[in-house]
Amino acid sequence: MATAGTKPSTMRAVQYSGYGGGGSTADTVAAAQHSRYRLLVYQTLAFVVKIFPIELIATCYRMKSGGLAEYVAASESITVARPAGISAADAAGLPLAGFTALQALRAIGTKFDGTGSGSNILITAGSGGIGTYAVQLAKLGNHNVTATCGARNLEVVANIGADEVLDYKTPEGAALKNSSGKKYDYIVNITSDGKWSAFKPALNFPGRVVDIASNFWNFVASILTFFSKKKLSIMIASMEKEDLRFLLDLMKEGKLKTVVDSRHPFEKVADAWEKSMSGHATGKVIVEM
């Protein structure tokens, strides 16, 4: 969420009564400002908080979720000042998606200073919020990147750096086969539909899947393959202030950008929520105050 304007005596907010269900779960509420008032953001929606006289970027834990608001009390440990030259919308897209992508790539040993030799990797759901950051960061790490997405987003993913993009609905895309026929050293899985049974034959030996959108069968596979040369590891992102600062520095240097699917005024927040929950957004959905 991006915020703008002067500090009012009351703030606009949206509270979600449940997960999913499109925009029907969103209720607009008004809340008086108070130094102890807390309204935290739901799941992967992150925001720029206006705390006079500077703007801060914050991330909030999903287990303390509740909705969207113009103002929020956030811990300093997860708050970073937004650098000059970076728009509120671009910065608002970074947490949680940005550092999930960053930590997944660090888990496979990626170096972002240009010294890494790189590997042959696959990123699933390359056109989503996490995927668009992951593709860009992987290229900064000198990886050869194949990504999957729907047909309408093939060009978008290619334009942010992917060496090859597969339509997941084609036979080749479903089998995760790139044009070179080479297998992958690593697979970063961002789709809950991804299955170990499909990943395993696409992996080199040794090879590893870093799964950040796990399902039951992949969880089972993570246990069964723990000591194997071909393995699946489940990764849970952590909220790290230094990771957020690192991503902002990359953005300031022009090495990373937020791919924006759509922007919605606060009055249309139900539409934004519905688009986000549809699973078909290209990049990030931004709510503007």
N, C-alpha and C positions, 0 to 999 in steps of 0.2 A: 504494500500500500504506500502511496506517496501522499504527503500532506503539504499544505501551503496555507498562507494567510496568517492573520494575527490571532493571538490567544483569546478565545472567548470565555465567558463565564460558564457556559455549558458546552458540551461536546456531542457530536453525532456519533452514534455507535450502532453496530449490528451484532446481535447475539444469535448463535446457531443452536437450535434445539436438538440437532442430530446430525450424523454423518451421512452424506449422500442425500438423495431425494430432491436433487436440483435446487432451485431457488425457494422452494416451499418451506425449507427449514430456516430461512433467514427472517428475522424480525427486527425492524428498525426501532431503536430505543434512544432516549435522550438521557444523558447522565450528567449530574453536576460535577464540576471539577473539584478534586480534593487531593491533597498531598498523598493520601494513602489509597486512593482509588486505583484499582488494578483491573484492566481488561486485556487479556492476552490473546494473541492471534492464533487462529485454528490451523493446525497441521502445517502444511508447507507454505502458507501465506505469511510473508514477512513484510516489513514496512520501514519507512523512515519516520522517526518520531521528531516532532517539533518541540524542542525544549529551549526556550528563549535564552540566549540569543543565537545559539548554533543548532544545526540539525544533526541528529545522531541516527546511526543505523543500528537497529537492534534485532535480536532473534529471540523467540519465546518458545518455551517447551510445550510440546503438543499435549502432554498430560495435564497442563494447566490452561487448556485452550478455552475459548469462549466466543470469539468473533473478531470484528474489526472496529477500530476506534481511531479518532483523530489524535488522541493523547493516551499515553500509557506509562506506567511506572515499570522501569526495566533495570535489571542489575547492571552495574558498571562492568562486570566481568564479561558481558555479552554485548557491549555497546561500543561503537567506534564512530568517530566524527567522519562525516561525509566530506571528502576532499573537494576543493573547488574544481569546477570543470566537469564534474560527474553529475548528471541529472538525477533528480529524486527518483524517477521511474527506473532508470538503469540500476541505481543502487538498491532500490527496493526489491528487485528481483533476485539479488544474490543469496540471502539466507532463505531457506535452508538448502535450496538446490545447489548453489555454488559450492559450499563447502562439503556437501555430500559428494559431488563430482570430484573435488580436490582430494578428499580423503580416500576415495576409491582408487584413484590413480596413484596416490602415494603408497597405498597398500601393495601395489605391484612394483614398487621401486622406482617410480617415475621421478626424474629430476627436471626441474623447470628452469635451470640456469643455463641450458644449452650444452651441458657436459655429458648428458646421457646418450647412449648408443641407440636406444629405442628398441621396440619389439613390434611384432605383428599382432595387433589387437582388434577385437570386435567390441563395439558398443551397441547394445540393443536400445530401441526407443530413442534414437539419436535426435529426434525432432522435438522432444519434450523439454520441460523446464530444466531437469537435471542433464538430460542428454545433450542439449545445445552447449552447455558449459563443459561437459565432459569431452566432447569432440574438440573444442578449442584448446582445452588444457592438455589433452593428449598430444596434439600437434606441437604445442610448446615443449613437450617432453620428447620430441623427435620420434614418436611412434608412427608406424604405418597404420592408418586407421580405416577400418571398414565399419560402417554403421548401418543399422536397419531403421526403416521408418515406412510410412504409407506413401503411396505413389505421388500424392499431391505435394509432399515435402522433400522429394528427392533433391531438387535444385537448392532448396534452403540449406540442407545439411551439407551438400557439396560446397556451397559458397562459404560456409564457416570452417572449411578445412578438411573434411573427410576425403580420403584418397579414393574410396569407392563407397557407393551407397546402394543398399539392396532394398527392394520393395518386399516387405515381409509377407505379402500375400502371393508372391510368385513362388514356383517350386524351388528356384535357387535361393530365394530369400528365406523360405521356410526351412531349408536345409542348411542355411547359413554359409553357403558356398560362394566365395568370391571368384572373380574372373581368372585369377592366377592359379587357383586350385590349392593354394597354400593354406595350411592349418594355422590356428591362432596360438600364440604363446599365452595370451590372456584374453578373457572375455569379461567385460563389465556389463552385468545384467541389470537393466533398469525397468524391466517389465515383469509384472506378476504372472504373466502367461508363459514366461521362459521356463523351460524344463531341462533338467540335467540330462535326460535321455537324448535331447537334441544337442546339447552343448558338448557332451563327452566325445562323440565322433569328430567334432570340429576342432578339438584341442590337439596341440602338439603333445609329445611325451618328453619331458614333463610339461604340464600345462595347468592353468588354474582359472577358475571362474570366481570373480568377486561379485557376490549377489547382494544387491541393496534393495531388492523388491521381492523378497523371498516368499515362497508358498510352502505348503506342508511337505510336498515331495522333495523340494530342494533342501528343506531343513533336514529331512531324513538323509539325503545324499551328503550333506555337510558332515554328518556323523560317520557315515559308512566310508567316506573317502578321506577321512582325516589323516591317515598315514599313507595315502596313495600318492603316486607321482602325478596322476591326473586327479585334481580335487576341486571341490566347491567350498568356498568360505563365505559365510554370511557376515556382512559388515553393517554395523549400526553407527551412523554418523554422530559425532559429538559436537557440542556447541563450543567452538574455540575462537576467542577474540583475535588471536594472532592470525588464524586462517582467514577471517573476515578482512583484516587489515591487508593481508597479502593479496587477496583477490581484488580489493579496491586499488592497490598499487598497480596491479596488472591492468586494470581497467583504465586507470589514469594514464598509463603508458601506451594505451591503445592496443594492448595485446589480448584483451578480453572484452566482450560486449554482451549485453543482455538482448536476447532475441525476444521481442515483444509480440505476442499473439494479438492482443487487443487491450484497449484502455477503456475503462468504464467510470463514469461519474458515480459518486457515492449513491445518488438516487437510483442508480441501476445496479446496485451491488448484487442483487439476486441474479441478474443476468451473468455477472462475472463469476459468481459461485457456481452457477449451472454449467458455464463453459469450463471452468476448472475441473469440476467433477465429471465432465463428459469423457475425460481421458483423451481428447482429440485436440487439445490446444497445441499450437506450434510455438514453443517457448513459454514465456510467462504471461499470465493474466494480471493486469495492473488495475487497481482501484485508485482513483484520484479524488482527493477531497477538494 
